[in-house]
């Protein structure tokens, strides 16, 4: 009876979480002990490798269960734990993986991977056994030995259907096979957890739970993980061209308040590498910073536009037309009730410090920022979706935080089903005249279910009709699908941000919570018409992925960007005055290049440089309103130094973004010149964002000279 009670107590204990390094060391030690015991044993019948698939279990388990042999709790502990280790090894050799393949790929050092021959298409990459050279080498050898039979099986399962559309068909077959084997041993009799990503306490206490198989990617997926660790995807958009006012006088685009690009650029530079030019969206870099633009006096007109025309720092023959928009800032006491659904990626790839652990800390910050009568729901996805928390008022904060703390990674990524479940919950808890928002947090691809950008775009477009907004938060490196994040945000009444540090989470979800969570206008569009009497050419800096057709401006069915409380939006044009030597386009031989439209030639408009128009919809409304602002010589300043401080700093950021994006217009403008312009206009820097920017410019300068 004493032994039974001790074993029962032991079964209720919650084991501490093991690090990958600890697992590797334990596996190595167990395998060495087993190899020593079996080294001289004759091969079992039908098994040339020498291990006996059932005798080892009987040999170690029978004495352990003999009550006469287990004299006390301490001795029981010493024997039962090694027995479980031997059992895990035997199950692994029989085809039940206990080491996630993504962890195997992560544990292989670059030096070891470089020694392997190039893998043929569709074949797994394996590590050749090495002579023992310390614990690390032994761990790598043990991982390779464990991986080899799994790779062989995955490859065989993947071969019959070369035209498979899902990369995880082989994974499903392996998982089913493993579950069947576990059931035969009597270890798979427990019910699955209620929600993906949650590990119940009672499940952690069961010995066989530690041996549950992890999803195994097919051979071709593992080859990509091991040989191509950097698989970020960015939208491919060329920089805006110079346009002639004579033939194309109107520029139309959607508002963009995203900031993901700046955070990703910062992480690349601080990591010692120049960013991918495709990752640089200049407007997101400009709009990352808070500016003190003049705002509207009341909510009746939610925006105010301020236009400044100044000389171009990088081209003395052109000018910059700087358009700054400031949204009405809702007082915290009057913010509407929020109904938020956290849609969280808990797939196996999220098991890295800068992914799920950072994500959990970020959402804790947000929950602490919410009001007591706001509601929070949590949906997770990894292969399939699960509801972790139904709509819960923030007054029960401990319940929400506890649900966040229990999230654990594991599985492949099936985001489409999660999106559907999250929108259903948001609709279930819908707050009339409040804020209803899904907050999607992920590290990359949705590789299970409808996973193409177009499929997910369609789902989002259908759901936005319910009046539910979307925020997309990206985490981590290696497989970040920035292109998909942009697609979802732009088509789902949403915005996108990239969280690389807890400080960035603080900025996005706490300091800028009003603009992040509380929209003051949707479908915000800009249209600028240039006067051909004064302006020969123009080029919009950034907004390449936000371009609209001219006719889209007045079409209220066309979706556009959304602006939150207190948001600032900046757009900068490089314009070429009529008669400047910088004009790139010849006059037309035929046509009306020398004819001025009647409206432009009217004396009332004769001195105008351009005419700025904005359309927007108030939350919940279907019909847009119009705001217009004429631009004339009264908006111009004679020198760069005469421009307002915030204008000059934003121009420095625009120059930096263009230089990182390899835009030819700034080829001759040096990083040092950018740093000088930014330093002279840094001004009040409450949170140090502008000082950090200066550091990034210096880093880019040094890295570009390698």
C-alpha positions in Angstrom: 0.0 0.0 0.0 2.9 2.4 0.8 4.4 1.9 -2.6 1.0 2.4 -4.3 0.5 5.7 -2.5 4.0 6.9 -3.3 3.4 6.1 -7.0 0.1 7.8 -6.9 1.7 10.9 -5.4 4.4 10.8 -8.0 1.8 10.6 -10.8 0.2 13.8 -9.6 3.4 15.8 -9.7 3.8 18.3 -12.5 7.2 17.8 -14.2 9.2 21.0 -14.9 9.5 22.0 -18.5 12.6 20.6 -20.2 14.8 22.7 -22.4 15.9 21.3 -25.8 19.4 21.0 -24.4 18.3 19.0 -21.4 16.3 16.7 -23.6 19.3 16.1 -25.8 21.5 15.4 -22.8 19.0 13.0 -21.3 18.5 11.2 -24.5 22.3 10.8 -25.0 22.8 9.4 -21.5 20.0 7.0 -21.8 21.2 5.7 -25.2 24.7 5.3 -23.9 23.5 3.2 -21.0 21.3 1.1 -23.2 24.1 0.6 -25.8 26.4 -0.6 -23.0 23.9 -3.2 -21.8 23.1 -4.4 -25.3 26.6 -4.2 -26.8 27.4 -7.9 -26.6 23.9 -9.3 -26.8 23.1 -11.5 -29.8 20.8 -10.1 -32.5 17.1 -10.9 -32.0 15.5 -13.0 -34.7 14.7 -10.9 -37.8 16.5 -7.8 -36.4 20.1 -7.4 -37.6 20.6 -4.3 -35.4 20.6 -6.3 -32.2 18.0 -4.7 -30.0 15.1 -6.8 -28.7 11.8 -4.9 -29.0 9.9 -6.4 -26.2 12.5 -8.0 -23.9 14.0 -4.7 -22.8 10.6 -3.5 -21.6 9.9 -6.7 -19.7 13.4 -6.8 -18.3 13.2 -3.3 -16.8 9.5 -2.9 -16.0 8.8 -6.2 -14.3 11.2 -5.7 -11.4 10.1 -2.1 -11.1 6.6 -3.3 -10.4 7.6 -6.0 -7.9 6.4 -4.7 -4.6 9.1 -6.7 -2.7 11.7 -5.0 -4.8 10.4 -1.5 -4.4 11.1 -1.2 -0.7 10.6 2.6 -0.4 9.6 5.8 -2.2 13.2 6.9 -2.8 14.2 3.6 -4.4 11.0 3.7 -6.5 11.8 7.1 -7.8 15.4 6.0 -8.8 14.1 3.0 -10.7 10.8 4.3 -12.3 12.4 7.4 -13.9 15.2 5.5 -15.7 12.6 2.9 -16.7 10.5 5.6 -18.4 13.6 6.8 -20.2 14.4 3.3 -21.5 10.7 2.9 -22.6 10.9 6.2 -24.5 14.1 5.0 -26.3 12.4 1.7 -27.3 9.3 3.5 -28.6 11.4 5.9 -30.6 13.2 3.0 -32.3 9.9 1.5 -33.1 8.8 4.6 -35.0 7.3 6.9 -32.3 9.1 10.2 -32.5 9.6 12.1 -29.2 11.8 14.8 -30.7 10.0 17.4 -32.8 11.7 17.6 -36.2 11.7 21.4 -36.1 13.8 21.1 -32.9 16.1 18.6 -34.6 16.7 21.1 -37.4 17.3 23.8 -34.9 19.8 21.8 -32.9 22.0 20.9 -35.9 24.9 23.3 -35.9 25.8 25.2 -39.1 29.2 23.5 -39.2 27.6 20.0 -39.1 25.0 20.9 -41.7 27.6 22.2 -44.1 29.4 18.8 -44.1 26.4 17.0 -45.5 26.0 16.4 -49.2 23.3 18.3 -51.1 20.0 16.4 -50.8 18.1 15.3 -53.8 14.6 16.8 -54.3 12.2 15.2 -51.9 14.9 13.3 -49.9 15.5 13.8 -46.2 18.7 15.4 -44.9 20.5 13.2 -42.4 23.6 13.7 -40.3 26.4 11.1 -40.7 27.5 9.6 -37.3 30.5 11.3 -35.8 33.1 10.0 -33.4 32.3 11.0 -29.8 33.8 14.4 -29.0 32.1 15.6 -25.9 28.5 15.9 -24.9 27.5 18.2 -27.7 28.8 15.8 -30.4 27.1 12.9 -28.6 23.8 14.7 -28.5 24.0 15.5 -32.2 24.8 11.9 -33.0 21.9 10.6 -30.9 19.5 13.0 -32.6 20.7 11.9 -36.0 20.3 8.2 -35.0 16.8 8.9 -33.8 15.9 10.9 -36.9 17.1 8.4 -39.6 14.3 5.8 -39.3 11.7 8.6 -39.2 13.1 10.2 -42.3 13.0 6.9 -44.1 9.4 6.3 -43.2 8.4 9.9 -44.1 10.1 9.6 -47.5 8.3 6.3 -48.3 5.0 7.8 -47.4 5.6 10.9 -49.5 6.6 9.1 -52.7 3.3 7.5 -54.0 1.6 10.9 -54.7 4.0 13.4 -56.2 1.2 15.8 -57.1 -0.1 16.2 -53.5 -1.4 19.7 -52.8 -0.9 19.5 -49.0 2.7 19.2 -47.8 1.5 17.5 -44.6 -0.3 14.4 -46.1 2.8 12.3 -45.1 2.8 14.0 -41.7 -0.8 12.9 -41.1 0.0 9.3 -42.1 2.9 9.2 -39.7 0.9 10.7 -36.9 -1.9 8.2 -37.4 0.6 5.3 -37.4 2.3 6.6 -34.2 -1.0 7.0 -32.4 -2.0 3.4 -33.4 1.3 2.1 -31.9 0.8 4.0 -28.7 -2.8 2.7 -28.4 -1.4 -0.9 -28.7 0.8 -0.2 -25.7 -2.1 1.1 -23.8 -0.8 4.7 -23.7 -3.3 6.6 -25.9 -6.5 6.0 -23.8 -6.7 9.6 -22.6 -9.0 12.2 -24.3 -7.4 15.0 -26.2 -7.2 18.5 -24.6 -10.2 20.7 -25.2 -8.3 23.4 -27.0 -5.2 23.4 -29.2 -2.3 24.9 -27.4 -3.5 24.2 -23.9 -1.8 21.5 -21.8 -4.1 20.4 -18.9 -2.4 19.9 -15.6 -3.7 16.3 -15.3 -2.3 15.4 -18.7 1.2 16.7 -17.7 1.2 14.3 -14.7 0.6 11.1 -16.8 3.9 9.3 -17.7 2.9 8.5 -21.3 2.0 12.1 -22.1 5.7 12.8 -22.5 5.9 10.2 -25.3 3.0 11.5 -27.4 4.2 11.9 -31.0 4.9 15.4 -32.4 3.8 16.2 -35.9 6.5 15.2 -38.4 6.9 17.3 -41.6 7.4 15.3 -44.8 10.9 14.9 -46.1 10.8 17.8 -48.5 9.7 20.2 -45.8 12.5 19.1 -43.5 15.0 19.6 -46.3 13.8 23.2 -46.6 13.9 23.8 -42.8 17.5 22.6 -42.6 18.9 24.1 -45.8 16.9 27.3 -46.0 16.4 28.7 -42.5 15.5 32.2 -43.8 12.2 31.9 -45.7 10.6 35.3 -45.1 8.1 36.4 -47.8 7.6 40.0 -48.8 5.3 41.5 -51.4 7.3 42.4 -54.6 6.5 46.0 -55.4 8.7 48.3 -57.4 9.2 51.9 -56.3 6.7 54.4 -57.7 7.9 55.9 -61.0 8.1 59.6 -62.0 4.8 60.6 -63.6 4.1 63.5 -66.0 1.4 65.9 -64.8 0.5 66.6 -68.5 -0.7 63.0 -69.0 -1.3 61.8 -65.5 -2.1 64.6 -63.1 -4.0 62.6 -60.4 -2.5 60.4 -57.7 -4.8 58.1 -55.7 -3.9 55.8 -52.8 -5.2 54.3 -49.6 -4.2 55.4 -46.1 -1.6 53.2 -44.4 -0.9 53.3 -40.6 1.0 50.0 -40.4 4.5 50.0 -38.7 5.6 46.4 -39.4 8.3 47.4 -41.9 10.2 49.7 -39.6 10.4 47.0 -36.8 11.6 44.4 -39.3 14.3 46.7 -40.7 15.4 47.5 -37.2 15.7 43.8 -36.3 17.8 43.1 -39.5 20.2 46.0 -38.8 20.7 45.2 -35.1 21.3 41.6 -36.1 24.2 42.7 -38.3 22.6 42.5 -41.8 21.2 44.9 -44.3 17.4 44.4 -44.7 15.9 42.8 -47.7 14.9 45.7 -50.0 11.5 44.2 -50.4 10.9 44.4 -46.7 11.2 48.2 -46.8 7.9 50.1 -47.1 8.9 53.7 -46.8 5.5 55.0 -45.7 5.5 52.5 -42.7 8.9 53.7 -41.7 7.7 57.3 -41.7 4.5 56.6 -39.9 6.2 54.6 -37.2 7.1 57.8 -35.3 4.7 59.9 -33.3 4.5 63.5 -34.7 3.0 66.6 -33.3 0.9 67.5 -36.3 -2.0 70.0 -35.6 -5.1 68.0 -35.0 -8.9 68.8 -35.4 -10.6 70.6 -32.6 -13.5 68.2 -32.3 -14.8 64.8 -33.6 -17.2 66.4 -36.1 -14.3 66.5 -38.6 -12.0 63.7 -37.6 -9.0 64.8 -39.6 -6.9 67.9 -40.2 -4.4 68.2 -43.1 -1.2 70.3 -42.9 0.8 70.7 -46.1 4.4 71.9 -46.3 6.4 72.5 -49.6 10.2 72.6 -49.1 13.4 72.1 -51.1 14.4 68.4 -51.6 17.6 67.7 -49.5 18.9 65.1 -52.1 18.0 67.1 -55.2 18.3 70.8 -55.5 16.2 70.9 -58.7 13.1 69.4 -57.1 10.8 70.1 -54.1 9.0 68.0 -51.6 5.3 68.3 -50.9 4.7 67.0 -47.4 1.1 66.2 -46.4 0.6 65.5 -42.7 -2.8 64.2 -41.5 -3.7 64.0 -37.8 -6.8 62.2 -36.5 -9.0 63.2 -33.6 -7.7 61.8 -30.3 -10.4 60.2 -28.2 -10.0 60.9 -24.5 -9.4 57.6 -22.6 -12.5 58.2 -20.4 -14.7 58.2 -23.5 -13.2 55.2 -25.4 -15.9 52.7 -26.4 -16.2 49.2 -24.9 -13.9 46.7 -26.6 -14.7 43.2 -27.6 -11.3 41.6 -28.5 -10.6 38.1 -29.7 -6.9 37.0 -29.5 -6.2 34.5 -32.4 -2.9 32.9 -31.4 -0.6 30.7 -33.5 0.6 27.9 -31.2 2.2 25.7 -33.9 5.5 24.0 -33.3 7.5 26.8 -35.0 6.4 29.2 -32.2 8.5 27.4 -29.7 11.3 30.1 -29.7 11.9 32.9 -27.1 11.0 35.7 -29.6 7.8 34.0 -30.6 5.2 32.4 -28.2 6.9 33.5 -25.0 7.2 37.1 -26.3 3.6 36.9 -27.6 2.3 35.9 -24.2 4.1 38.8 -22.5 2.8 41.2 -25.1 -0.9 40.1 -24.6 -0.4 40.4 -20.8 0.6 44.0 -21.3 -2.5 44.6 -23.4 -4.9 42.9 -20.9 -3.5 45.1 -18.2 -4.3 48.2 -20.3 -8.0 47.3 -20.9 -11.0 48.5 -18.9 -12.8 46.3 -16.5 -16.0 46.0 -18.7 -14.0 45.2 -21.9 -14.2 41.5 -23.0 -11.4 39.1 -24.2 -11.7 35.8 -25.9 -8.9 33.4 -27.0 -8.7 31.1 -30.0 -5.6 29.1 -30.8 -4.7 27.2 -34.0 -2.1 24.5 -34.8 -3.5 22.0 -37.3 -7.0 22.7 -36.0 -8.6 25.6 -34.1 -9.7 25.5 -30.5 -11.5 28.0 -28.2 -9.3 28.5 -25.1 -11.4 31.3 -23.6 -15.0 32.3 -24.4 -15.8 36.0 -24.0 -14.7 37.0 -20.6 -14.8 40.5 -19.0 -11.5 42.0 -18.0 -12.8 42.3 -14.4 -11.9 38.6 -14.3 -8.3 39.5 -15.3 -6.7 36.5 -13.5 -8.8 34.1 -15.5 -7.6 35.7 -18.8 -4.0 35.9 -17.8 -4.1 32.2 -16.6 -5.4 31.1 -20.0 -2.6 33.0 -21.7 0.1 31.5 -19.4 -1.0 28.0 -20.2 -0.5 28.3 -23.9 2.0 25.8 -25.3 3.4 25.3 -28.8 2.9 22.2 -30.9 1.6 21.1 -34.3 1.5 22.5 -37.8 -0.2 25.8 -38.8 -3.8 25.8 -40.0 -4.9 29.4 -39.7 -7.9 29.5 -41.9 -10.0 27.5 -39.5 -8.7 29.6 -36.7 -9.8 32.8 -38.5 -13.3 31.5 -38.9 -13.5 30.5 -35.3 -12.2 33.9 -34.1 -14.7 35.9 -36.2 -17.5 33.7 -34.9 -16.5 34.5 -31.3 -16.2 38.2 -32.1 -19.7 38.1 -33.6 -21.0 36.2 -30.6 -19.7 38.9 -28.2 -20.4 41.8 -30.6 -20.7 45.2 -28.9 -23.0 47.7 -30.6 -21.3 51.1 -30.9 -18.2 49.5 -29.5 -14.9 48.2 -30.8 -15.0 44.6 -32.2 -11.6 43.4 -33.2 -9.7 40.1 -33.9 -6.0 40.3 -33.0 -4.1 37.7 -35.0 -0.6 36.8 -33.7 1.6 34.5 -35.8 5.1 33.9 -37.0 4.5 32.9 -40.6 2.7 30.7 -43.0 -0.7 29.1 -42.8 0.3 25.8 -44.3 -2.7 23.6 -43.5 -6.2 24.1 -45.0 -7.0 27.0 -47.3 -3.6 28.6 -47.2 -3.1 30.7 -50.4 -3.1 34.4 -49.9 -6.2 34.6 -52.2 -8.2 32.0 -50.2 -7.5 33.8 -46.9 -8.1 37.2 -48.5 -11.6 36.0 -49.5 -12.4 34.8 -46.0 -11.3 38.1 -44.5 -13.3 40.2 -47.1 -16.4 38.2 -46.3 -16.1 38.6 -42.5 -15.3 42.3 -42.5 -18.9 43.0 -43.5 -19.8 42.1 -39.9 -18.2 45.3 -38.7 -15.2 43.5 -37.1 -11.8 45.0 -37.4 -8.5 43.1 -37.7 -5.0 43.6 -36.2 -2.2 41.3 -37.4 0.9 41.0 -35.2 4.0 39.3 -36.6 6.6 37.6 -34.3 10.0 36.0 -34.9 12.3 35.3 -37.8 12.9 32.5 -40.3 9.5 32.0 -41.8 7.7 35.4 -41.4 5.1 35.7 -44.1 4.9 39.5 -44.3 3.2 39.4 -47.7 0.3 37.5 -46.2 0.2 39.8 -43.1 -0.2 42.7 -45.5 -2.9 41.0 -47.5 -5.0 40.2 -44.5 -4.6 43.6 -42.9 -5.3 45.5 -46.1 -8.5 43.5 -46.9 -9.9 43.1 -43.5 -10.4 46.6 -42.1 -7.1 46.0 -40.4 -3.5 47.1 -39.6 -0.2 45.2 -39.2 2.7 45.5 -36.8 5.8 43.4 -36.1 6.7 42.7 -32.5 10.4 42.0 -32.1 10.9 43.0 -28.5 8.8 43.6 -25.4 9.5 47.3 -25.8 7.9 47.2 -29.2 4.9 45.4 -27.7 4.7 48.2 -25.1 4.7 50.9 -27.8 2.1 49.2 -30.0 -0.3 47.7 -27.5 0.0 50.1 -24.5 1.4 53.6 -25.5 -0.5 53.6 -28.8 -3.5 51.5 -27.6 -5.9 54.2 -28.7 -4.8 54.3 -32.3 -4.3 50.5 -32.4 -7.7 49.5 -31.0 -10.1 52.4 -31.5 -11.0 53.4 -35.1 -12.3 56.8 -35.9 -12.6 56.3 -39.6 -12.6 53.5 -42.2 -11.9 53.3 -45.9 -9.7 56.4 -45.8 -8.5 57.4 -49.3 -6.3 60.2 -50.6 -6.3 61.9 -54.0 -3.9 64.6 -55.1 -4.4 66.6 -58.3 -1.3 68.6 -59.5 -1.6 71.8 -61.5 0.1 71.4 -64.9 0.8 75.2 -65.0 3.1 74.9 -62.0 4.2 71.2 -61.7 5.8 69.2 -64.5 6.3 65.9 -62.7 5.8 64.1 -59.4 6.7 60.9 -57.6 4.9 59.5 -54.6 7.4 58.2 -52.0 6.1 54.9 -50.7 2.5 53.5 -50.7 3.4 51.2 -53.6 1.1 48.4 -52.1 -1.7 50.9 -51.4 -2.2 52.4 -54.9 -5.8 52.8 -56.1 -7.3 53.6 -59.5 -8.5 57.1 -60.0 -12.1 56.0 -60.1 -11.8 54.1 -56.8 -11.7 57.4 -54.9 -15.4 58.1 -55.3 -16.5 54.4 -55.1 -17.6 53.6 -51.6 -17.5 49.9 -52.3 -13.7 49.9 -52.6 -12.0 49.1 -49.4 -9.2 51.3 -48.1 -7.1 51.8 -44.9 -8.5 52.6 -41.5 -7.3 55.3 -39.0 -7.4 55.0 -35.2 -7.8 57.5 -32.5 -4.9 60.0 -32.6 -3.2 58.4 -35.5 -1.0 60.5 -37.8 -0.5 59.7 -41.5 2.2 61.3 -43.6 2.5 61.3 -47.4 5.5 62.9 -49.2 5.7 63.7 -52.9 8.9 64.7 -54.8 7.7 67.3 -57.3 9.4 68.9 -60.2 8.4 72.5 -60.9 7.7 73.6 -64.5 10.9 74.5 -66.3 13.2 72.8 -63.8 16.3 71.0 -65.3 15.2 67.9 -63.4 12.3 67.3 -65.7 12.7 63.7 -67.0 9.8 63.5 -69.6 9.9 65.4 -73.0 6.9 67.4 -74.0 4.4 65.5 -76.3 4.7 66.2 -80.0 1.0 65.4 -80.4 -1.8 66.1 -77.9 -2.6 68.7 -75.4 0.7 69.0 -73.4 0.6 72.8 -73.8 -3.0 73.2 -73.0 -4.1 73.8 -69.5 -7.5 72.4 -68.3 -10.1 75.2 -68.0 -10.5 74.6 -64.2 -6.7 75.0 -63.7 -6.4 78.1 -65.8 -9.2 79.8 -63.9 -7.8 82.8 -62.1 -9.1 81.5 -58.8 -6.9 78.4 -59.1 -4.0 80.0 -61.0 -1.6 80.1 -58.1 -2.3 76.6 -56.8 0.3 73.9 -56.9 -2.0 71.0 -56.1 -5.4 70.1 -54.6 -5.6 67.4 -51.8 -8.8 65.4 -51.2 -9.6 62.9 -48.5 -12.6 60.5 -48.3 -13.5 58.6 -45.2 -16.4 56.7 -43.5 -17.3 57.0 -39.9 -17.4 53.7 -38.1 -20.6 51.8 -38.9 -21.5 54.1 -41.9 -21.6 53.1 -45.6 -21.4 56.6 -47.2 -18.1 58.5 -47.3 -17.5 62.1 -46.5 -15.0 64.5 -48.3 -12.4 66.9 -46.9 -10.4 69.1 -49.3 -7.2 71.2 -49.0 -5.7 73.5 -51.7 -1.9 73.8 -51.8 -0.4 77.1 -52.9 2.7 79.3 -52.4 1.6 80.1 -48.9 2.5 76.5 -47.9 6.1 76.8 -49.1 9.3 77.5 -47.2 12.5 78.7 -48.8 15.0 76.3 -47.2 15.1 72.9 -45.6 16.0 74.5 -42.2 12.9 76.7 -42.4 10.6 73.6 -42.4 9.0 72.5 -39.1 11.1 70.2 -37.0 8.8 67.2 -37.4 8.6 67.7 -41.1 12.4 67.6 -41.4 12.7 64.5 -39.3 10.1 62.6 -41.3 11.9 63.6 -44.5 15.1 62.1 -43.0 13.2 58.8 -42.4 11.9 58.9 -46.0 15.5 59.3 -47.3 16.7 56.4 -45.2 13.8 54.1 -46.3 14.5 54.9 -49.9 18.2 54.3 -49.6 17.6 50.9 -47.9 15.1 50.1 -50.7 17.7 50.9 -53.4 15.7 53.8 -54.9 17.9 55.5 -57.4 16.7 59.1 -56.5 18.8 59.0 -53.3 21.9 57.2 -54.6 24.1 60.2 -54.1 22.6 61.1 -50.7 24.9 59.6 -48.0 23.9 57.9 -44.7 25.9 60.6 -43.0 23.8 63.3 -44.6 20.6 61.5 -43.4 22.0 61.2 -39.9 22.9 64.9 -39.9 19.3 65.9 -41.0 17.7 63.6 -38.4 20.0 64.8 -35.6 19.3 68.4 -36.3 15.5 67.8 -36.1 15.3 65.2 -33.3 13.6 67.6 -30.9 11.8 66.2 -27.9 12.3 62.5 -27.9 10.3 61.2 -24.9 10.6 57.5 -25.6 14.0 57.6 -27.4 12.6 56.4 -30.8 14.4 59.1 -32.7 17.7 58.4 -31.0 17.3 54.7 -31.9 16.7 55.8 -35.5 20.0 57.6 -35.5 21.7 54.4 -34.3 20.1 52.5 -37.2 21.4 55.0 -39.7 24.9 54.6 -38.4 24.6 50.8 -38.4 23.4 50.8 -42.0 26.3 53.1 -42.9 28.8 50.7 -41.4 27.2 47.5 -42.9 27.0 49.1 -46.4 30.8 49.6 -46.4 31.7 45.9 -45.8 
